[in-house]
Every structure is written in structure tokens, then in C-alpha cells.
Amino acid sequence: MIVTKQYGPLKFKVNTFIVVVMKAPLTENQTIGRPRSFNPDEALQKAMLVFWQHGFESTSMSLLSKKMDMNAPSIYSAFGDKKSLFLKALEIYVGDLNEIKTFIDNSTSALEAADQLLRLSAVRFTGKETPKGCMLASAVASGSDECSDIQLIAARTRLKIESFLKARIEKDIKSKILPKTFSAEALAGLTLATIQGMSVLARDGASQKKLVLIAEASLNAWQQQSRYF
């Protein structure tokens, strides 16, 4: 369904139905009996939920073993050490970056892409059957040397998504869909910063309604850009 949304003097068509490419994750409340044959996808989904909830450093191998229904030697054999397992789980959480780029590129406008990224984040961060917040942020919240390389990977992932949105904003400016006074770097950065902030608030217990209101306030900054640049 296509609807028209207005942000100050800016008017855009927005697709209100978005198909999320990523498979719906299993939840910790869903009990799956021991499979007759090992299913690596199910095991990784379970590991993802554990890391998402507890973070990288706070997640022990004993907890992973319990939640994945696998003993530690089997986990090491199938996925490597804890860091390797985390990175594989993170790939499932993030999904295919090329698909995210395609989604942004195929949106009717940069503003629609930002709108949907923010609203989908509000929904995902407040799921009833999944941990609160964003795994990219919560799972690597500490600053210890042990997870410095993981923090770098998470940061690079966020920067990649930001670069996709920045490129789309620049395209809309060049096509005169957006005013030339707009700063693509500022607006793309604002969108990602808002998403990260929403993640923190979700971990603190903020409702989906509150996160959507924050998302809408962030989107209103697009009209402010045209006044101050």
C-alpha cells in the first residue's frame, strides 16, 4: 500500500508494507526437541538469541551449550571457538548487506528508506519473543581487548549501511528530489545514530510506540536541514 507522507515542505510516497528478507528468528521460548540430525541453521539461530540477550563477553560456553542443546566439543567442532560462533550468529542477525543496499536503492526515495529503516528498527527492537534492542549494539557493549576486533566488525557493518543511505540521499539531491542544501552525510549519520539510540532505550524498556515517536522526530529533521544549510 502506497501512502503520501509530508515532512514540512517535503512530500514523499511511502510503501507501508515491507517484506523483511531475513528469516524470522526462533525464540528462546520455542522449544525444539533434539533433532535426529544436526541442523546448523537452527543451532545458529539459538546462539544468535543468546548473544543478542547477554552480549559476547557475558555469554559463557555452558550457557551456549544449554541453549543450543549441544555439548562444548560439538560446538567447537561445528562452529569454531566462541568468537567464530558469534560472528556467524551476527551474520544471521544482520542478513545480507547486498539485500539491504537493494532495499535502500529500490525505495521510492531516500526519505522513504530512512523512514522504513527507523520504523522496522522500532518493531525489531521491541519484539515480544526476542531480546530487546539491537544485537550489533548490545552484544559488543563492553570495551575490553577481548572483543575489540568484534567491535570493529560491528562498527564496519553500521558504517556500510550508513554509506548505502548516504549514497541514496546524494542521488536524490542530484535528481533534485531533495534540496541541494541537504547534507547527505549528516542525514545518513543521524538516521544510524537514532537507530543506535533507539536500541539503548529499548534495552531500558521503552515501548515500540515511544521508539516510533523518536523515529518520526528524527525524520522531521530532514525539513530542518533545508533551513540551516
SEVEXZA-138061 format. One line per 4 residues: number of its first residue (from 1); their letters; for each residue x, y, z of C-alpha. Coordinates in pm, whole numbers, plus 50000, padded with zeros to 5 digits. Example, Ala and Ser with C-alpha at 12.3 -4.5 7.8 and 13.67 -1.06 7.14 Angstrom:
2
1) AS) 51230,49550,50780 ~ 51367,49894,50714
//
This chain:
229
1) MIVT) 50000,50000,50000 ~ 50146,50337,49897 ~ 50061,50641,50108 ~ 50183,51000,50091
5) KQYG) 50367,51142,50391 ~ 50463,51502,50447 ~ 50761,51628,50648 ~ 50730,52006,50645
9) PLKF) 50762,52115,50281 ~ 50876,51768,50172 ~ 50619,51524,50039 ~ 50701,51158,49964
13) KVNT) 50528,50836,49869 ~ 50593,50560,50121 ~ 50536,50186,50097 ~ 50368,50084,50421
17) FIVV) 50417,49711,50363 ~ 50776,49592,50380 ~ 50882,49231,50328 ~ 51171,49154,50562
21) VMKA) 51413,48928,50376 ~ 51567,48776,50686 ~ 51407,48459,50818 ~ 51211,48509,51140
25) PLTE) 51438,48401,51426 ~ 51349,48121,51659 ~ 51277,48242,52009 ~ 51411,48122,52339
29) NQTI) 51057,48028,52438 ~ 51018,47795,52141 ~ 51129,47451,52242 ~ 51270,47230,51973
33) GRPR) 51335,46867,52056 ~ 51676,46720,51992 ~ 51689,46670,51614 ~ 51775,46332,51475
37) SFNP) 52031,46503,51251 ~ 52227,46818,51331 ~ 52072,47136,51189 ~ 52336,47413,51183
41) DEAL) 52083,47684,51093 ~ 51869,47612,51398 ~ 52177,47595,51619 ~ 52298,47932,51494
45) QKAM) 51956,48088,51543 ~ 51966,47976,51907 ~ 52319,48107,51952 ~ 52215,48439,51799
49) LVFW) 51940,48483,52058 ~ 52180,48410,52343 ~ 52440,48661,52222 ~ 52166,48914,52148
53) QHGF) 52036,48885,52503 ~ 52359,48860,52702 ~ 52630,49010,52484 ~ 52953,48848,52370
57) ESTS) 53161,48857,52689 ~ 52877,48771,52929 ~ 52780,48463,52728 ~ 52952,48151,52859
61) MSLL) 53010,47829,52670 ~ 52800,47648,52928 ~ 52504,47878,52855 ~ 52550,47833,52481
65) SKKM) 52571,47456,52528 ~ 52245,47458,52722 ~ 52053,47681,52480 ~ 52189,47514,52165
69) DMNA) 52136,47163,52307 ~ 52495,47077,52215 ~ 52799,46999,52426 ~ 53100,47229,52405
73) PSIY) 53317,46994,52193 ~ 53034,46968,51937 ~ 53002,47346,51923 ~ 53376,47387,51868
77) SAFG) 53371,47119,51601 ~ 53078,47272,51413 ~ 53144,47645,51453 ~ 53491,47701,51598
81) DKKS) 53554,47899,51916 ~ 53309,48138,52082 ~ 53424,48433,51873 ~ 53376,48241,51547
85) LFLK) 53031,48132,51663 ~ 52939,48489,51749 ~ 53045,48620,51408 ~ 52838,48351,51233
89) ALEI) 52539,48441,51451 ~ 52592,48809,51375 ~ 52576,48735,51002 ~ 52232,48582,51055
93) YVGD) 52115,48881,51258 ~ 52234,49142,51007 ~ 52136,48947,50698 ~ 52276,49007,50351
97) LNEI) 52418,49359,50323 ~ 52360,49350,49949 ~ 51989,49299,50015 ~ 51988,49598,50249
101) KTFI) 52155,49805,49977 ~ 51898,49685,49722 ~ 51615,49776,49960 ~ 51753,50129,50003
105) DNST) 51823,50170,49631 ~ 51474,50046,49535 ~ 51286,50267,49782 ~ 51085,50545,49621
109) SALE) 51312,50800,49792 ~ 51594,50831,50043 ~ 51342,50959,50295 ~ 51126,50650,50249
113) AADQ) 51433,50431,50303 ~ 51520,50616,50624 ~ 51156,50605,50735 ~ 51136,50228,50691
117) LLRL) 51477,50159,50847 ~ 51373,50352,51156 ~ 51025,50202,51183 ~ 51144,49846,51123
121) SAVR) 51408,49900,51391 ~ 51139,50013,51637 ~ 50949,49690,51570 ~ 51253,49464,51580
125) FTGK) 51395,49617,51899 ~ 51072,49562,52092 ~ 50974,49211,51983 ~ 50779,49010,52238
129) ETPK) 50963,48686,52168 ~ 51315,48818,52105 ~ 51566,49015,52316 ~ 51525,49392,52331
133) GCML) 51744,49630,52137 ~ 51994,49571,51858 ~ 52238,49280,51866 ~ 52501,49492,51688
137) ASAV) 52496,49736,51981 ~ 52415,49524,52284 ~ 52634,49225,52206 ~ 52955,49430,52192
141) ASGS) 52876,49696,52450 ~ 53191,49643,52659 ~ 53523,49790,52557 ~ 53760,49511,52658
145) DECS) 54053,49397,52447 ~ 53888,49056,52407 ~ 53615,49189,52182 ~ 53795,49482,52016
149) DIQL) 53801,49307,51678 ~ 53431,49219,51712 ~ 53354,49582,51790 ~ 53539,49680,51475
153) IAAR) 53333,49438,51264 ~ 53009,49571,51416 ~ 53120,49931,51351 ~ 53209,49850,50991
157) TRLK) 52867,49692,50940 ~ 52690,50004,51067 ~ 52912,50228,50854 ~ 52835,50017,50548
161) IESF) 52460,50060,50597 ~ 52514,50432,50660 ~ 52711,50458,50334 ~ 52423,50295,50142
165) LKAR) 52179,50554,50276 ~ 52424,50841,50220 ~ 52466,50739,49855 ~ 52088,50730,49810
169) IEKD) 52049,51076,49965 ~ 52321,51210,49734 ~ 52136,51058,49438 ~ 51811,51227,49543
173) IKSK) 51991,51560,49582 ~ 52142,51523,49236 ~ 51798,51435,49096 ~ 51651,51741,49274
177) ILPK) 51417,51524,49481 ~ 51589,51674,49785 ~ 51718,52032,49815 ~ 52085,52083,49732
181) TFSA) 52123,52241,50076 ~ 52082,51897,50236 ~ 52385,51727,50391 ~ 52381,51359,50292
185) EALA) 52647,51279,50550 ~ 52456,51447,50832 ~ 52120,51288,50750 ~ 52259,50937,50699
189) GLTL) 52457,50970,51022 ~ 52151,51100,51207 ~ 51946,50800,51093 ~ 52204,50548,51215
193) ATIQ) 52263,50739,51538 ~ 51888,50741,51602 ~ 51868,50367,51544 ~ 52152,50309,51792
197) GMSV) 51984,50532,52048 ~ 51655,50351,51999 ~ 51836,50025,52072 ~ 51961,50157,52407
201) LARD) 51615,50283,52500 ~ 51458,49951,52404 ~ 51702,49771,52637 ~ 51588,50014,52908
205) GASQ) 51227,49912,52849 ~ 51099,50177,52607 ~ 50783,50081,52422 ~ 50750,50043,52047
209) KKLV) 50520,50345,52047 ~ 50788,50561,52208 ~ 51051,50442,51961 ~ 50823,50523,51667
213) LIAE) 50772,50875,51803 ~ 51150,50915,51827 ~ 51185,50788,51471 ~ 50931,51042,51350
217) ASLN) 51109,51324,51535 ~ 51432,51222,51364 ~ 51263,51226,51025 ~ 51135,51577,51092
221) AWQQ) 51500,51688,51097 ~ 51500,51642,50719 ~ 51292,51956,50681 ~ 51515,52142,50928
225) QSRY) 51814,52071,50706 ~ 51671,52286,50433 ~ 51662,52583,50672 ~ 52009,52576,50820
229) F) 52236,52464,50534
//
